[in-house]
């Protein structure tokens, strides 16, 4: 069972948003030297007990960015030209990035498995990005991911305990 469950996550994320934003603002100003190590440890501990197949909320509610490398790799696997893949599955968003035409993800199966798991986009492989080097540079992204991913929520809560500012 996911903690927090998806029904609670939106409210919890909203309730902690201002606190998290203030925390991350302080973090950027006074970044602990061990931040990346702490984040890696918190990420690893959380994902030892989290099975993303129980949730897949990220795939159901948000779409990844597709890099040109992602598009070339996936389209080759589909035996398509990159432009055919783009025309069939993607659109350009307001930031001029390639994203899915719609959510939930086209490649999500009914059992929460990914049809293209082995060749999935980099953004999917790295989600929720809580083990990223220079974590303090992606706090805006993390604030968004806390609203979508119970594991990201838990990692941020544990981070605030482990690294009080």
Buried (B, 14 or more C-beta within 10 A) or exposed (E): EBEBEBEBBEEBBEEBEEEBEEBBEEBEEEBEEEBBEBBBBBBEEBBEEBEBEEBBBBBBBBBBBBBEEBBEBBBEEBEBEBEEBBEEBBEEEEEEBBBBEEBBBBBBEEEBEBEBEEBBBBBBEEBBBBBBEEBBEBBEBBBBBBBBBBBBBBBBBBBBEEBEE
